[in-house]
Amino acid sequence: MTTIPRYTLAPGLEISRVLTGLWQLADMERDGRVFDRDAAAHAMSEYVERGFTTFDMADHYGSAEEVAGIFRQQIQGDVAVQCLTKWVPEPGPVIERDVRAAIDRACARLRTDRIDVLQFHAWTFADPRWLDALWYLEAERDAGRIGAIGLTNVDTAHLRVAIASGIRIATNQVSGSLLDTRFTATLAPYALANGVGLLCYGTLLGGFLSERWLGATEPDWESLSTWSLLKYGRFIRAAGGWAPFQELLRAAQGIAAKHGISIAGVASRWVLDQPGVAGVIIGARLGQSTHVADTAKLFSFTMDHDDHRALAEAQSALTAIPGDCGHEYRYPPYLTASGDLSHHVSQFPAPFATRPGVNGRTLALSGTVWEPMAGYSRAVRKGSQITVSGTTSTHGDRLIGGTDAAAQAHFAIDKITGAIQSLGGTLEDVVRTRVFVSNVAHWEAVARAHGERFGHILPANTLVEARLVGAEYLVEIEADAIVTES
């Protein structure tokens, strides 16, 4: 029997490099359908017997946590099983009680008193309170209630913000496949350098990367049978459509035939071979179908130079999926099953409080002690004009980004984004930025961060060296925006 390789996420926490994803349990319950939870839990044993001891789930994956809890009770500690789950709260403020309630709920469902890995998802970075949740999770980890903290769908910039702020991140779960190679550009190198293991989902594009679709007629995209197919159908169209996707399938099939493996095996092995990848997550419809034997073959072969060259040639004909990892959940085009966020969140509260000011102005206030003392607002709107005060990388009484100038710049831009959104605008409305660095040696790191965030907007810009208030501040940014009325 093939031995399934392991990956160490943290001291005493080891996972199989192929994780079994339980998101399809939610799809199995769609439209009021029910399934036998006990039978589904029993089906998990076949994976564990083959060495696939790690399962990925979430608070919103239907009955996934409950099914895993039933299975844990069935095995009664005879086998080490790792359960990675997620906490995906609604946008808005997070308090300590919310974090404890989320952990309590997950523990009750999983029938345990300690979560192996709790992965956090933030819907927006324009609201700085996403970091509050991570600090509360840090405290819960220190108290022993969770083994490690993970993230989901976090891009390079914000993984950098978290790590530079001293938050200990073990994993970041992102989309990664032969078709969606965004993770290889900047995220994987940064994660690898900072001890963060990437967990890639969507590796099989919901089943599209298989023999079933090789040579098939382009489907009716809106009538596909599962949420996964609906979602990854959008990825295929964003990557150039059915024709270049068929070329990718043909390249993978040639390699599969050469090694006596499936197209799915080739697709998963390619992702596993990328530096920085801790594991791939392959979905399971527990009790309905299993591909355990085929998945185990992933580790029975090695792709050579010719194999990688053939795949690279087919990939070169694809259109790059836009943005960095996770952008499909935060920026249009939303590459989700429904094409928007309507089935994920109900609303996005304003990041900052607003109130009327003098002479027809509207003020956005971040609530710091400095605003009333110095007599200013985080941002002011008058008519279509929004002016944002000089913004540093602070949140409450914390410095964000540590000594990393790029991380500080990204967080300052997040605060600017939140202020503008609170006043009815968007970052795309920015027409002018002014950037002040405390040490000119940091100019390039800050300029590159500015380029990442404003490269599609191209506002007028000035960057100068200036002495800032507080030696810990490496960068301060101002912005002016003109809101385009719809």
RODO-2510 file (C-alpha; in nm, 4 decimals, decimal comma):
residues 486
     n   res          X          Y          Z
     1     m     0,0000     0,0000     0,0000
     2     t     0,1307     0,3462    -0,0898
     3     t     0,2437     0,5512     0,2092
     4     i     0,0754     0,8921     0,2190
     5     p     0,3330     1,1665     0,2887
     6     r     0,2843     1,3920     0,5896
     7     y     0,3455     1,7609     0,6494
     8     t     0,4156     1,9204     0,9874
     9     l     0,2117     2,2382     1,0418
    10     a     0,3127     2,2964     1,4016
    11     p     0,4815     2,1013     1,6809
    12     g     0,2725     1,7902     1,7386
    13     l     0,0426     1,8690     1,4452
    14     e     0,1003     1,6635     1,1330
    15     i    -0,1398     1,6318     0,8387
    16     s    -0,1601     1,4103     0,5318
    17     r    -0,0570     1,5970     0,2155
    18     v    -0,3915     1,5065     0,0611
    19     l    -0,6783     1,6368     0,2721
    20     t    -1,0333     1,5170     0,2236
    21     g    -1,2670     1,8125     0,1751
    22     l    -1,6200     1,7872     0,3119
    23     w    -1,7732     2,0925     0,1407
    24     q    -1,9814     1,8664    -0,0840
    25     l    -2,1895     1,7618     0,2156
    26     a    -2,3516     2,1052     0,1941
    27     d    -2,4299     2,0403    -0,1719
    28     m    -2,5778     1,7010    -0,0778
    29     e    -2,8181     1,8857     0,1550
    30     r    -2,9125     2,1511    -0,0994
    31     d    -3,2848     2,2225    -0,1515
    32     g    -3,3825     2,0379     0,1654
    33     r    -3,2283     1,7043     0,0737
    34     v    -3,1102     1,4792     0,3570
    35     f    -2,8552     1,2018     0,3858
    36     d    -2,7632     0,9443     0,6470
    37     r    -2,5065     1,1160     0,8700
    38     d    -2,4042     0,7924     1,0388
    39     a    -2,3380     0,6286     0,7019
    40     a    -2,1429     0,9322     0,5869
    41     a    -1,9331     0,9203     0,9041
    42     h    -1,8685     0,5502     0,8539
    43     a    -1,7497     0,6259     0,4977
    44     m    -1,4682     0,8376     0,6431
    45     s    -1,3020     0,5202     0,7720
    46     e    -1,1970     0,4118     0,4216
    47     y    -0,9964     0,7330     0,3831
    48     v    -0,8292     0,6934     0,7208
    49     e    -0,7399     0,3294     0,6524
    50     r    -0,5568     0,4432     0,3369
    51     g    -0,3622     0,7075     0,5291
    52     f    -0,5789     1,0087     0,4417
    53     t    -0,6310     1,1048     0,8046
    54     t    -0,6911     1,4778     0,7552
    55     f    -1,0321     1,6287     0,6841
    56     d    -1,1214     1,9857     0,5928
    57     m    -1,4596     2,1362     0,6794
    58     a    -1,6258     2,4614     0,7877
    59     d    -1,9026     2,6031     0,9993
    60     h    -2,1057     2,6616     0,6812
    61     y    -2,0468     2,3268     0,5060
    62     g    -2,3864     2,1911     0,6022
    63     s    -2,3520     1,8973     0,8421
    64     a    -1,9787     1,8464     0,7807
    65     e    -1,8650     1,9193     1,1366
    66     e    -2,1396     1,7000     1,2844
    67     v    -2,0496     1,4092     1,0537
    68     a    -1,6824     1,4398     1,1496
    69     g    -1,7859     1,4464     1,5159
    70     i    -1,9818     1,1236     1,4760
    71     f    -1,6787     0,9623     1,3138
    72     r    -1,4452     1,0780     1,5911
    73     q    -1,6797     0,9187     1,8416
    74     q    -1,6916     0,5961     1,6385
    75     i    -1,3129     0,5545     1,6347
    76     q    -1,2844     0,6629     2,0020
    77     g    -0,9276     0,7817     1,9688
    78     d    -0,7957     0,4576     1,8149
    79     v    -0,6553     0,6483     1,5159
    80     a    -0,5091     0,9984     1,4982
    81     v    -0,7411     1,2071     1,2814
    82     q    -0,6916     1,5756     1,2089
    83     c    -0,9970     1,7958     1,1617
    84     l    -0,9390     2,1388     1,0102
    85     t    -1,2423     2,3621     1,0229
    86     k    -1,3228     2,7238     0,9415
    87     w    -1,4900     3,0158     1,1048
    88     v    -1,6525     3,2465     0,8511
    89     p    -1,8337     3,5251     1,0368
    90     e    -2,0456     3,7955     0,8766
    91     p    -1,8605     4,1196     0,8000
    92     g    -1,8470     4,3719     1,0811
    93     p    -1,7118     4,4044     1,4342
    94     v    -1,5740     4,1008     1,6151
    95     i    -1,5540     4,0771     1,9929
    96     e    -1,3911     3,8174     2,2147
    97     r    -1,7259     3,6581     2,2944
    98     d    -1,7869     3,5905     1,9221
    99     v    -1,4593     3,4001     1,8920
   100     r    -1,5260     3,1911     2,1994
   101     a    -1,8771     3,1099     2,0775
   102     a    -1,7407     2,9991     1,7395
   103     i    -1,4896     2,7670     1,9062
   104     d    -1,7538     2,6340     2,1459
   105     r    -1,9850     2,5575     1,8547
   106     a    -1,7135     2,3821     1,6530
   107     c    -1,6022     2,1792     1,9545
   108     a    -1,9590     2,0682     2,0256
   109     r    -2,0153     1,9612     1,6654
   110     l    -1,6806     1,7840     1,6436
   111     r    -1,7254     1,6256     1,9876
   112     t    -1,3905     1,7468     2,1120
   113     d    -1,2498     2,0046     2,3498
   114     r    -0,9752     2,1240     2,1128
   115     i    -0,9779     2,2237     1,7443
   116     d    -0,6725     2,1040     1,5501
   117     v    -0,6692     2,4008     1,3101
   118     l    -0,9201     2,6849     1,3010
   119     q    -0,9098     2,8722     0,9717
   120     f    -1,0428     3,2270     0,9622
   121     h    -1,2007     3,3983     0,6633
   122     a    -1,2399     3,7778     0,6368
   123     w    -1,4808     3,9079     0,3748
   124     t    -1,3138     4,2468     0,3502
   125     f    -0,9816     4,3992     0,4501
   126     a    -1,1211     4,7523     0,4297
   127     d    -1,2572     4,6957     0,7798
   128     p    -0,9532     4,6665     1,0100
   129     r    -1,1490     4,4630     1,2617
   130     w    -1,0539     4,1414     1,0798
   131     l    -0,7292     4,1633     1,2750
   132     d    -0,9192     4,1751     1,6052
   133     a    -1,0486     3,8257     1,5307
   134     l    -0,6964     3,6985     1,4757
   135     w    -0,5688     3,8392     1,8045
   136     y    -0,8580     3,6762     1,9888
   137     l    -0,7723     3,3496     1,8121
   138     e    -0,4111     3,3932     1,9237
   139     a    -0,5306     3,4061     2,2838
   140     e    -0,7437     3,0935     2,2345
   141     r    -0,4488     2,9090     2,0855
   142     d    -0,2317     3,0108     2,3806
   143     a    -0,5054     2,8787     2,6081
   144     g    -0,4885     2,5425     2,4291
   145     r    -0,8336     2,5478     2,2702
   146     i    -0,6980     2,5396     1,9148
   147     g    -0,3782     2,3829     1,7859
   148     a    -0,2994     2,6297     1,5095
   149     i    -0,4461     2,9295     1,3281
   150     g    -0,5115     2,9161     0,9580
   151     l    -0,6479     3,1615     0,7043
   152     t    -0,8620     3,1140     0,3979
   153     n    -0,8439     3,3075     0,0726
   154     v    -0,5931     3,5643     0,1952
   155     d    -0,3777     3,7351    -0,0670
   156     t    -0,0064     3,8002    -0,0354
   157     a    -0,0463     4,1577     0,0880
   158     h    -0,2692     4,0660     0,3793
   159     l    -0,0839     3,7516     0,4738
   160     r     0,2106     3,9892     0,4995
   161     v     0,0115     4,2301     0,7177
   162     a    -0,0842     3,9497     0,9580
   163     i     0,2606     3,7949     0,9840
   164     a     0,4444     4,1282     1,0150
   165     s     0,2051     4,2156     1,2983
   166     g     0,3203     3,9115     1,4944
   167     i     0,0242     3,6805     1,4316
   168     r     0,1404     3,3191     1,4043
   169     i    -0,0223     3,1721     1,0940
   170     a     0,0193     2,8021     1,0134
   171     t    -0,1823     2,7712     0,6915
   172     n    -0,3519     2,9685     0,4175
   173     q    -0,6169     2,7869     0,2159
   174     v    -0,6483     2,9165    -0,1414
   175     s    -0,7602     2,8112    -0,4864
   176     g    -0,4833     2,6378    -0,6795
   177     s    -0,4909     2,4245    -0,9937
   178     l    -0,3450     2,3715    -1,3388
   179     l    -0,5849     2,6442    -1,4524
   180     d    -0,5604     2,8788    -1,1533
   181     t    -0,1886     2,9307    -1,0930
   182     r    -0,2131     3,2636    -0,9067
   183     f    -0,0722     3,1111    -0,5892
   184     t     0,2638     3,0433    -0,7563
   185     a     0,3400     3,4095    -0,8331
   186     t     0,3903     3,5890    -0,5008
   187     l     0,1873     3,4060    -0,2361
   188     a     0,3726     3,0735    -0,2367
   189     p     0,7217     3,2293    -0,2181
   190     y     0,6162     3,4573     0,0683
   191     a     0,4375     3,1741     0,2524
   192     l     0,7350     2,9421     0,2110
   193     a     0,9769     3,2045     0,3420
   194     n     0,7582     3,2627     0,6480
   195     g     0,6697     2,9070     0,7433
   196     v     0,3089     2,9134     0,6220
   197     g     0,1809     2,6016     0,4449
   198     l    -0,0559     2,6567     0,1528
   199     l    -0,3581     2,4273     0,1358
   200     c    -0,4905     2,4310    -0,2200
   201     y    -0,8518     2,3571    -0,2991
   202     g    -1,0202     2,3545    -0,6403
   203     t    -0,7342     2,1328    -0,7556
   204     l    -0,9723     1,9310    -0,9758
   205     l    -1,1975     2,2278    -1,0640
   206     g    -1,4976     2,0553    -0,9118
   207     g    -1,4441     1,7518    -1,1387
   208     f    -1,3774     1,9363    -1,4647
   209     l    -1,0148     1,8143    -1,4598
   210     s    -1,1090     1,4563    -1,5430
   211     e    -1,1579     1,2195    -1,8360
   212     r    -1,5316     1,2851    -1,8256
   213     w    -1,4874     1,6324    -1,9770
   214     l    -1,2096     1,5511    -2,2251
   215     g    -1,3500     1,6064    -2,5740
   216     a    -1,6935     1,6890    -2,4338
   217     t    -1,9174     1,9558    -2,5803
   218     e    -1,9115     2,2853    -2,3931
   219     p    -2,1780     2,2576    -2,1215
   220     d    -2,4721     2,4812    -2,0488
   221     w    -2,2907     2,6731    -1,7798
   222     e    -2,5941     2,7794    -1,5779
   223     s    -2,7522     2,4337    -1,5508
   224     l    -2,4610     2,2351    -1,4095
   225     s    -2,5528     1,9914    -1,1340
   226     t    -2,3349     2,0982    -0,8397
   227     w    -2,2198     2,4208    -0,6775
   228     s    -1,8590     2,3216    -0,7468
   229     l    -1,9213     2,2815    -1,1202
   230     l    -2,1083     2,6125    -1,1318
   231     k    -1,8207     2,7841    -0,9548
   232     y    -1,5355     2,6387    -1,1562
   233     g    -1,7279     2,6857    -1,4775
   234     r    -1,6766     3,0563    -1,4099
   235     f    -1,3050     2,9959    -1,3619
   236     i    -1,2843     2,8165    -1,6976
   237     r    -1,4587     3,1025    -1,8743
   238     a    -1,2372     3,3582    -1,6994
   239     a    -0,9317     3,1606    -1,8146
   240     g    -1,0269     3,1886    -2,1823
   241     g    -1,3090     2,9426    -2,2300
   242     w    -1,3685     2,5866    -2,3347
   243     a    -1,1201     2,5586    -2,6230
   244     p    -0,7988     2,6349    -2,4297
   245     f    -0,9322     2,4309    -2,1395
   246     q    -0,9646     2,1307    -2,3719
   247     e    -0,6011     2,1765    -2,4728
   248     l    -0,5053     2,1675    -2,1054
   249     l    -0,7060     1,8474    -2,0598
   250     r    -0,5356     1,6897    -2,3607
   251     a    -0,1917     1,7748    -2,2239
   252     a    -0,2826     1,6261    -1,8852
   253     q    -0,4278     1,3159    -2,0491
   254     g    -0,1058     1,2516    -2,2382
   255     i     0,0901     1,2593    -1,9126
   256     a    -0,1727     1,0442    -1,7401
   257     a    -0,1449     0,7756    -2,0100
   258     k     0,2344     0,7821    -1,9861
   259     h     0,2323     0,7151    -1,6105
   260     g    -0,0793     0,5005    -1,5812
   261     i    -0,2593     0,7603    -1,3746
   262     s    -0,5776     0,9634    -1,4174
   263     i    -0,6058     1,3241    -1,5322
   264     a    -0,7104     1,4050    -1,1751
   265     g    -0,3893     1,2474    -1,0510
   266     v    -0,1789     1,4591    -1,2856
   267     a    -0,3667     1,7744    -1,1833
   268     s    -0,3248     1,7097    -0,8111
   269     r     0,0393     1,6059    -0,8388
   270     w     0,1260     1,9243    -1,0303
   271     v    -0,0099     2,1359    -0,7440
   272     l     0,1634     1,9241    -0,4787
   273     d     0,4947     1,9709    -0,6593
   274     q     0,4782     2,3507    -0,6310
   275     p     0,7036     2,5025    -0,3618
   276     g     0,5169     2,6168    -0,0525
   277     v     0,2229     2,3791    -0,0914
   278     a     0,1589     2,1783     0,2241
   279     g    -0,1322     1,9838     0,0805
   280     v    -0,4179     1,9639    -0,1647
   281     i    -0,7824     1,9299    -0,0657
   282     i    -0,9862     1,6840    -0,2702
   283     g    -1,3600     1,6846    -0,2139
   284     a    -1,5599     1,3775    -0,1181
   285     r    -1,9284     1,2939    -0,1435
   286     l    -1,9237     1,0681     0,1611
   287     g    -2,1352     0,7565     0,1206
   288     q    -2,2033     0,8237    -0,2478
   289     s    -1,8678     0,7920    -0,4269
   290     t    -1,5063     0,7384    -0,3361
   291     h    -1,1812     0,7754    -0,5271
   292     v    -0,9441     0,6727    -0,2510
   293     a    -0,7486     0,4159    -0,4521
   294     d    -0,7002     0,6537    -0,7427
   295     t    -0,5944     0,9357    -0,5116
   296     a    -0,3345     0,7116    -0,3462
   297     k    -0,1668     0,6726    -0,6871
   298     l    -0,0635     1,0388    -0,6655
   299     f     0,2483     0,9289    -0,4836
   300     s     0,3352     0,6371    -0,7115
   301     f     0,4871     0,8466    -0,9904
   302     t     0,6961     1,1554    -1,0550
   303     m     0,6445     1,4003    -1,3386
   304     d     0,9569     1,4723    -1,5400
   305     h     1,0796     1,7774    -1,7295
   306     d     0,8882     1,6851    -2,0447
   307     d     0,5654     1,6491    -1,8453
   308     h     0,6017     1,9914    -1,6881
   309     r     0,6930     2,1445    -2,0237
   310     a     0,3809     1,9989    -2,1886
   311     l     0,1600     2,1383    -1,9139
   312     a     0,3324     2,4773    -1,9245
   313     e     0,2725     2,4997    -2,2993
   314     a    -0,0988     2,4334    -2,2550
   315     q    -0,1150     2,6761    -1,9618
   316     s     0,0446     2,9525    -2,1696
   317     a    -0,2668     2,9619    -2,3882
   318     l    -0,4904     3,0348    -2,0882
   319     t    -0,5895     3,3810    -1,9680
   320     a    -0,4618     3,4458    -1,6165
   321     i    -0,7301     3,4403    -1,3465
   322     p    -0,7544     3,8058    -1,2348
   323     g    -0,6000     3,9352    -0,9139
   324     d    -0,4258     3,7544    -0,6320
   325     c    -0,5576     3,4572    -0,4374
   326     g    -0,8929     3,5221    -0,2728
   327     h    -0,9804     3,8187    -0,4926
   328     e    -1,2651     3,6149    -0,6434
   329     y    -1,4470     3,6637    -0,3106
   330     r    -1,3715     4,0345    -0,2711
   331     y    -1,3608     4,1976    -0,6131
   332     p    -1,5544     4,1546    -0,9361
   333     p    -1,5731     3,9382    -1,1330
   334     y    -1,6890     3,7218    -0,8424
   335     l    -1,5955     3,3669    -0,9383
   336     t    -1,8458     3,2029    -0,7064
   337     a    -2,1227     2,9555    -0,7785
   338     s    -2,3788     3,2350    -0,8126
   339     g    -2,1448     3,4934    -0,9606
   340     d    -2,1859     3,7259    -0,6625
   341     l    -2,1779     3,7163    -0,2825
   342     s    -2,5548     3,6950    -0,2308
   343     h    -2,5446     3,3416    -0,0877
   344     h    -2,2481     3,4203     0,1379
   345     v    -2,3173     3,7501     0,3161
   346     s    -2,6199     3,9706     0,3687
   347     q    -2,4493     4,3102     0,4048
   348     f    -2,1212     4,4927     0,4538
   349     p    -2,1401     4,7369     0,7466
   350     a    -1,9455     5,0603     0,7062
   351     p    -1,5950     5,0161     0,8527
   352     f    -1,6067     5,3587     1,0219
   353     a    -1,8811     5,5575     1,1903
   354     t    -2,0104     5,8615     1,0027
   355     r    -2,1990     6,1716     1,1103
   356     p    -2,2956     6,5097     0,9661
   357     g    -2,0382     6,7887     0,9880
   358     v    -2,0577     7,1642     0,9299
   359     n    -2,1517     7,3212     0,5972
   360     g    -2,3017     7,0095     0,4426
   361     r    -2,0066     6,7838     0,5119
   362     t    -2,0148     6,4189     0,6184
   363     l    -1,7425     6,2958     0,8503
   364     a    -1,5938     5,9467     0,8844
   365     l    -1,4437     5,8807     1,2288
   366     s    -1,2201     5,5915     1,3268
   367     g    -1,2669     5,6513     1,6997
   368     t    -0,9033     5,7127     1,7924
   369     v    -0,8156     5,9442     2,0809
   370     w    -0,6249     6,1661     1,8384
   371     e    -0,9263     6,2796     1,6378
   372     p    -1,0996     6,4814     1,9141
   373     m    -0,7670     6,5937     2,0598
   374     a    -0,6301     6,7328     1,7330
   375     g    -0,9699     6,8228     1,5885
   376     y    -0,9819     6,6198     1,2675
   377     s    -1,1701     6,3354     1,0969
   378     r    -1,0376     6,0212     0,9345
   379     a    -1,2056     6,1459     0,6167
   380     v    -1,4474     6,4194     0,5064
   381     r    -1,6968     6,4239     0,2197
   382     k    -1,8346     6,7444     0,0691
   383     g    -2,0423     6,6904    -0,2404
   384     s    -1,8608     6,4404    -0,4594
   385     q    -1,5205     6,5127    -0,3007
   386     i    -1,3719     6,2847    -0,0317
   387     t    -1,0507     6,3870     0,1435
   388     v    -0,8711     6,1326     0,3620
   389     s    -0,6360     6,2455     0,6385
   390     g    -0,2789     6,1272     0,6635
   391     t    -0,3147     5,7603     0,7545
   392     t    -0,0630     5,5472     0,9387
   393     s    -0,0647     5,1769     1,0111
   394     t    -0,2393     5,1870     1,3465
   395     h    -0,5477     5,0088     1,4737
   396     g    -0,6625     5,1057     1,8197
   397     d    -0,3487     5,1075     2,0314
   398     r    -0,1644     4,8606     1,8071
   399     l     0,0985     4,9208     1,5414
   400     i     0,0136     4,7056     1,2383
   401     g     0,2854     4,5695     1,0145
   402     g     0,5718     4,5845     1,2624
   403     t     0,8954     4,6914     1,0941
   404     d     0,7775     4,5866     0,7465
   405     a     0,7249     4,9080     0,5475
   406     a     0,5244     4,7309     0,2760
   407     a     0,2909     4,5747     0,5332
   408     q     0,2404     4,9165     0,6960
   409     a     0,1609     5,0669     0,3549
   410     h    -0,0939     4,7971     0,2740
   411     f    -0,2738     4,8463     0,6038
   412     a    -0,2776     5,2242     0,5627
   413     i    -0,4351     5,1769     0,2188
   414     d    -0,6910     4,9399     0,3736
   415     k    -0,7889     5,2135     0,6206
   416     i    -0,8139     5,4662     0,3382
   417     t    -1,0350     5,2220     0,1481
   418     g    -1,2574     5,1744     0,4531
   419     a    -1,2893     5,5498     0,5097
   420     i    -1,3860     5,6130     0,1486
   421     q    -1,6343     5,3252     0,1505
   422     s    -1,7915     5,4589     0,4699
   423     l    -1,8582     5,7846     0,2835
   424     g    -2,0121     5,6159    -0,0200
   425     g    -1,7107     5,5871    -0,2490
   426     t    -1,4656     5,3222    -0,3607
   427     l    -1,0896     5,3033    -0,3911
   428     e    -1,1366     5,3418    -0,7660
   429     d    -1,2599     5,6973    -0,7002
   430     v    -0,9140     5,8031    -0,5743
   431     v    -0,7558     6,0681    -0,7972
   432     r    -0,4591     6,1711    -0,5821
   433     t    -0,2318     6,0117    -0,3195
   434     r     0,0525     6,1592    -0,1164
   435     v     0,2977     5,9184     0,0441
   436     f     0,5415     6,0095     0,3215
   437     v     0,8193     5,7699     0,4259
   438     s     1,0246     5,8242     0,7387
   439     n     1,3350     5,6772     0,5759
   440     v     1,3966     5,7080     0,2035
   441     a     1,5466     5,3569     0,2108
   442     h     1,1882     5,2301     0,2346
   443     w     1,0667     5,4128    -0,0761
   444     e     1,0737     5,1123    -0,3107
   445     a     0,8923     4,8710    -0,0785
   446     v     0,6233     5,1331    -0,0160
   447     a     0,6020     5,2306    -0,3836
   448     r     0,5574     4,8666    -0,4832
   449     a     0,2780     4,8257    -0,2278
   450     h     0,1148     5,1397    -0,3674
   451     g     0,1522     4,9940    -0,7159
   452     e    -0,0145     4,6679    -0,6153
   453     r    -0,3192     4,8497    -0,4826
   454     f    -0,3442     5,1438    -0,7228
   455     g    -0,1946     4,9995    -1,0398
   456     h    -0,5373     4,9648    -1,2031
   457     i    -0,6412     5,3169    -1,0920
   458     l    -0,3254     5,5226    -1,1546
   459     p    -0,4008     5,8305    -0,9432
   460     a    -0,1708     6,1316    -0,9351
   461     n     0,0946     6,0581    -0,6729
   462     t     0,3756     6,2134    -0,4732
   463     l     0,6236     6,0267    -0,2514
   464     v     0,8601     6,2157    -0,0243
   465     e     1,0770     6,1534     0,2798
   466     a     0,9436     6,3215     0,5945
   467     r     0,9801     6,2948     0,9710
   468     l     0,6646     6,1251     1,1001
   469     v     0,5097     6,1509     1,4463
   470     g     0,6416     5,8363     1,6122
   471     a     0,9585     5,6479     1,5212
   472     e     0,7583     5,3269     1,4743
   473     y     0,5686     5,4725     1,1781
   474     l     0,7458     5,4006     0,8506
   475     v     0,4851     5,5412     0,6135
   476     e     0,1864     5,7785     0,6114
   477     i    -0,0552     5,8160     0,3193
   478     e    -0,3154     6,0769     0,2242
   479     a    -0,5764     6,0379    -0,0489
   480     d    -0,8305     6,2504    -0,2380
   481     a    -1,1250     6,0934    -0,4189
   482     i    -1,4028     6,2188    -0,6424
   483     v    -1,7088     5,9960    -0,6295
   484     t    -1,8615     5,9173    -0,9643
   485     e    -2,2368     5,9182    -0,9147
   486     s    -2,4204     5,6297    -1,0790
***
